[in-house]
Amino acid sequence: MKNNLDVSYDTLIPNNVNLSSDRRVLKALEKWHPGYLTWWNDLGPKGFQESNVYLRTAISVDPKGWAKFDYVKMPEYRWGILLAPQVEDRRIPCGEHYGKPAWQEVPGEYRSLLRRLVVIQGDTEPASVEQQRFLGKSAPSLYDMRNLFQVNVEEGRHLWAMVYILQKYFGADGREEANGLLQRASGSEEAPRMLGAFNEETPDWLSFFMFTYFTDRDGKMQLEALAQSGFDPLSRTCRFMLTEEAHHMFVGETGVGRTIQRTCEAMKEAGIEDPNDIEAVRALGVIDLPTIQKKMNLHYSLSLDLFGSEISTNAANAFTAGIKGRYGENKIDDDHQLHNDLYSAVSVKNGAIITEDVPALSAINMRLRDDYSKDAAGGVKRWNLVISKAGVPFELTLPHQGFHRQIGTFADHNLSPTGEILTDEQWKDAKGQWLPTTADGDFIKSLMKPEWEAGKYAGWISPPRIGIDNKPGDFEYVEIHMA
């Protein structure tokens, strides 16, 4: 098969999969396209569909130069079907088919399991766009507004990526599932999105930054695992999605970091030494560090739930089938089949937290979640560096893995952020110290005043160190034309 690095624009849908000669799939995608545009206009960024936004668009899958930047109206963005280059003689990297040639067609015995994985991944992509649709109106700068819209259009493209897999490889069932991805909606009572975290509100920009840091990082881990798939088209799809996903986590990490920096600067300017003097810090028009910790606790715990139950037969089956691997599968030194391997799992038994060895095959989700926690800790370390450099005596910490959990082994237990088991009464009395309260949310919302003058930033957040595409500080990232 030809390795297409460049994107073809000879059809309505830009692609590097030779759609122009695949009439059946092209026709199915063209039929799906109007519904997608209706969804985008109805549930995408509210009020900015006529604005010119300085966006990057993929023009290649060559890592050395895959995107171009230009002004575009979001409904005219060229969403496309993009797969990473095919690896010659690629082999299945895990499971009972380990070492055999990767599949180019869906293996019949795994059809249902594979389709479900694709649908769940696909369902998360439009969900986050829906959750963030109102944020543009309170953007703290044109720079941040542009980053929001970049994340949104790329999540839209990731939906296209999964729909292509469904339409091409799953026939009538795939077409039905593709339509279903446009019929569910985040927070809907009748047809909510499939995963809980994607039905939560994103009421303010700190929530958006936390979401793109923590929840999009879950997306990264899931995509990394699917990139190990023995089903080669899914592997290639996810490998290119990861290229785009990196920017989403960058938006989150730097957004939280800039919020922290501005808080520390304001405290120093005002001579406030105690970061726990919340009233005094808030009076400066910035978000106090204890509230940032609470938001971190919330988004981290919601994101851990996305990994599902720690001990999972479904995850074991997907690994054994070779359709979903582990994070960094090729770097793990074992037999990649896990017949006799063990993994340390944490759980609650007889009122105590214990660690015990369990079959590694059944703990696939737990291993991926542990890898996620290590990955997430890196950004927290960098946020703490901002605080320590400012000389403020405060340290952000990730809560215990059992804190505020709704799914898995800790779901029926109340744990503090440091891992103590609490009674229902103790939890009820203390949770307002650890999770954002209504009053915290109201205060953050009170700061969400838009700043749309080029080069200006709202008072609660610092400017970035460098502009997108190396643009100067006063660059007009969005030419606003309100719809």
N, C-alpha and C positions, 0 to 999 in steps of 0.2 A: 504493500500500500504506500502511496506517495505521502511523505511527511509534509503537510502544508503548514508552514510557519506564518505566511501572510493570510490576511482575511480577505475573502472575496465579497464584493458588493454588487454582484450581478443578479441578486434576488432581493426581494423585500427584506429578507432577514440576512444580515451579514453573517458569514460563516467560514470555517476552514475545513468543512466536512463534505464539500462537493455536493451541496444541496441541489444545485441546478440539474444534476443528473439523477437525483433521487426523488422522482416526481411524487410518489406516494406520500413520503414524509413531508416534502415541501408543501404539498396541498393541505395536509393535516395541520401544519404549523400556520399556514396562511389563514386557515379557517379559525384557528385559535387566536390569532393576532388581534382582531377587533375586540374580542372580549377582554384581552389583556389591556388594551388601551382604555377601554371603559373602566376597568378596575383601577388603572393608574390615575385617570382623571377624577374618579369618584373617591378613592381612598389613598391616593398618593399625596405628596406635599400640598397642603391646602393654601391656595391663594397665590402661588408663585409659578403657575404653569406657563404664563406668558413672559416670565423673566428670562433674560439671557444669563446663563450660568457658565462660568469658566470651568469646564469639566474635562476630565481625561476620558478618552474612548480607545478601546483596544483596537489596534490595527494589525497586530501580529501576535504570535505566541512565542516569539524569540525573546528570551529574558534580557537580551542586550538592548532592546528598543521596541517595546511592545505597545506603547501608548502614545497618543498625541493629545495636546491640550488645545481647546478652542471654546469660544462661546457657543452655546446651544440652548434652545428651549427644551426643557425636559421631555415633553411628549414627543419631541422629534429626535431624541437620543437614539443612536443606532444600537439597540440591544442585539446581541448576536449569539451564535452557537460556536463556542471556541473550545477545542480540545488541545491539551498539551501534545507535543510530538510523540509519535508512537515509538516505543523502545523496541528495537529489533530483538526478536527471539526472547521476549519477556516471558518469565516463568511465574507461576502462582507461588506467592511468597509464604503461604502458611496453610495449615489445615491438612486434611487427609489427601488433598491433591497436590501437596507441596512438591515443587520442582517440575510439575507438568506444564506444558505450554498454556499461557493465559488464554481465556475464552474470548472470542470475538463476537459470539452470540450468547444469549442467555441460556445457561444449562437448564434443561427442563425440570430437573428435580429440585432446583432452588428458585424457580420462577417467582413463587409467592413471597418467599422471604426477601428476595432481592427487590421485588417491586415495593414491598412495605418500607424497606430502608430508603429507597429513592423518594417515596412519597413523604415520609417523615422529614427528610432533609429538605425537600422542596417546599413543604408547608411552612418551615421556619422563615424562608426568604421573604415572601410578601408580608408575613406577619410583622416583622420589624419595621417595614415601611409604614404599615397601618398604625403601629404604635407611635411612630414619630411624626405623623402627618401634620400636627399643629405646631411643631417646634419652630418652624421658620419665622413665625410672627413674633417670637421673643428672642431671636438670635442676638447674642452679645456682640457680634461683629459680622461684617460681610465675609471675612475669612472663615468664621465658624459656620455661617449659613451655607457657604459653598461646600464645606466639608460634609455637612449634613446631607446635602443634595447629592454629593458624590457617593456617599455610603448608600443612599436610597436607590440611585440608578443602578449601582452595582449589585445590590440585593435583588433588584428587578432582573438583572442579567442572570444572576444565579438561579432565579426561578426558571428562566428560559433554558438554562443548562439542564435542569432536572426534567423539564417538560420534553426536551429533545430526546432524552433517554427513554422516557415513557412512550412518546409517540413512535419512535423508531423501533423499539425492541419489545414492546408489550401489547401491540395490536389494539383491539377494541377496548380491552381492560385499561390499557395505558391512556387511550383517549378519554375514557371516562374519568380516570384519576386526574388527568391534566385539567379537565373542566372543574373537578372538585376543588382544585387548588385555588380557583378564582371564586368559588362559592362560599368557602369558609371565610371568616373575618375575625381579627383579633378582638376579644372581649365580647363577641356576639353570644347572646343567650341561646339562640336557635342552632347556630353552627359555628362554634368557637374553633380556634386553631388547636392543633393536636396536643401541643406541649404547654404546660401551665405557665411557664415564664413568658410565653409569647401571647398571653392574654392579659398580662399586667399593663397598667398605664405607664407611659413615659411622660410624666407631668412637667418636667423641667430639664434644664440643660445639664445639671449635675447628674441626674438620672440617665440622660443620654450618654454622657461620658462614661459612667459606670457600666452601662449596658454594653457599649462598644468595647470596653476593656474586658469585662468579665464574661458576658454572655456571648459576644462574638469570639472570644477565646475558646469557649466550648465548641463553637462552630469550627474553629481551626482544628481542634482535636478530633472532632467527628470527621472532618474532611480528610485529615491526615490518615485516619483509620480506613476510610473508604478509598483513599488513594492507594492503599495496599491491596485493593480488591483484585481477585483473580479474573473478574469480568473487566476486560481491558478498557472498553469505552467509558465505564464509570470511573476507573482509575485515572484515565487521561482527563476527563471532565473535572474531577476534583483537584487534580494537580494544578490546573490553570486557575481554578477558583481560589486556591490558596495564595496565588500571586496577588489577587485583588484584595483578599481578606486581610492581608498584612496592613494595608492602609487603614482599615476600620479600627484595628487595635491601636494603631498609632494615634488616631483621632482620640480614642478613649484615654490612652495613657497620658498624652500631652495635655488633653483637656483637664483631667483631674490634676495633673502636675501644675498647670498654669493657675488653676483655682487655688491650690495650696500656696503657691508662690505669692499670689496677690494677698491672701490672708496673712501670711507671715510678714510681708512688706508693710501692710496696714498696721499690724500690731506693733512693729518696730517704730514706725512713724509716730504712733500715738503713745509709745512708751508703755504698752501693756505687756507685762512679763508672763502672766498666768494664762495659758491657753484654755483653761477650764472656766475662766471668767466669761461665760457665754454671752451674757447680756452686754458686757462692755465691748466684746469683739463684734457682735452683731450690730451694735450701734454705729460701727464703722462702715456698714454696708457691704460686709464680706461674710463668707460662710465659715463659721468656727470649725476648728479641727475635730472636736468631739462629734459634731454632726456629720462631718465627712466620714469619720469612722463608722457611724451608724449606717450611712448609705452603703459603705463598703460591706458591712456585715450582711445587709439585706441582699445586695446583688450577688455577692459571692455565694450565699446559701441557696438562693434561687437557681444559680447556675450549676451548683453541685447536683441539684435535683434532676437536671437535664440528662445526667448520665444514667439515670434509671437505678434499679436495685443493684446493690453491690454484688450480690450473688444472683446470676441470671442464666437461665437455660437458653433463652433466645440469643444472648450474646455468645454463649458457648457454641450454639448451633451455627451462627454466622461465621465464627472463626473456623470451626471444623470444616464447614463447607468451602472456606477459602474466599468468601465474598466480602469479608470485612476483617482487617488485621488489627494489629496494635500500633501505637504510636512508635515510629522509628523501628518498624518490624525488622528491617534488614540489618539494624545495628545491635539487635538483641542476640546474645550468645546462648542459644538453646536449640532444640530440634525443630522449633516452629510448628510443633504439633501438640505439645503439652500433654502427652499421654500420662506421665508420672510426675509432672512438676507441681510444686506447691507455691502458694503466695500468701503473705501475711495479711490477714483481714482483721479489721477492728469492728467489734460489735458490743452490744449490751447484753449481759447475762446475769441473772440473779442480782440486779441492782448495781452492777459494776461494769465498767468498760474493760473489755479484755481484748487481747490480740492473740489470734490463733492461726495456724497454718491450715489453709483450705486448698482443694484442688485448683490449680492455676487456671484451668479451663473454665471453671464456673465463676472465677473472679476477674474476667476480662474487663467488665465495666469498672471495677474497683481500680484495676491497674491504670486504665485510661484516666480515671478521675484523679488518681495520685499524680500521674504525669502532668495533668492540668494544674493541680495545686502548686507543684514545683515551678511550672511555667509562670503562673500568676504571681508567685512570690517575687519574681524579678522586678516587676513594675513597682510593687509596694516598697521594695528596697530603694528604688530610685526616687520615689516620692519622699521617703524618709530622709534621703540625702538633701533634698530641697529644704526640709524642715530643719535638719541639723546645721546646714550651712547658714541658715538665717538665725541660728542661736536660740531657737524656740524649744523648750523642754517638753517634747511630745513625740510619741512614736506610734505610727499606725501598725496594726497587726491583723493578719487574717484570723478569723475565728476558728475554733475547733470544727472539724469536719461534721460533727453531729449537731452543731448549733442550728436551730430554726429549720429543721429538715421536715419535708412533707412526704418524701419518697425514700424507701430503702430501710435499712436496719435501724436507723435512728428516728423514724417517722413517729413512733409511739412514745417517744421520750423527750423530756425537756432538758436541754443542756445549756449551760452558760457558755459564753465565748471562750472561756478557758477550759471547758470540758467537764465541769461539775454537773452531776445529775441533780435536777431540781424537782420538787413537787409541783403540782399544778398551781398551787397558791403562790409558791416562791417565784415561779415563772411569770405569773400574772402581775405580781408586785414589781418585778425587776425588768420586764421586757422593754419598757419605755426608756431604760438607760442604754439599751443595746440596739434597738431598732428605731427607725424614724417615727416620730409621733405625728399626729395631725398638725400640731403646732409647729413642728420642725418643717413639715411640708409647706405650711402656709408662709413661714418666714422665707424659705427658699423661693417660693413663687413670687413673693413681694419684691425680690431682687431682679426678676426676669423681665426687665424693661429693655426693649429692642434698641440696639445701637447700629444704625445702618449707614453711617457716614464712613466713607472709605478711610481706612487707617485708624479709626477710633474703636475703642473697646469699652464694654460695660465695666463699671467700677469694681465688680467682684471677680474679674479674671484678668490675668496678665496677657500682653501680646505674645505671639509665638516668637521663637528665636529666629526663624527663617520662614519666608513665604513659600506657598505652593508654587512649584515650577520656578523657584528662585525669583519670584516677583517681588518688587519693592513693597515697603510697608503700607503705602497708600494706594495700592492697586485695587481697582474696583472688581472684586471677584464675582459680584452679582449685580447686573444692571436691572434694577427692580421695576417691574411693570405688574402691579397688583391685578389679579384676575377677580 
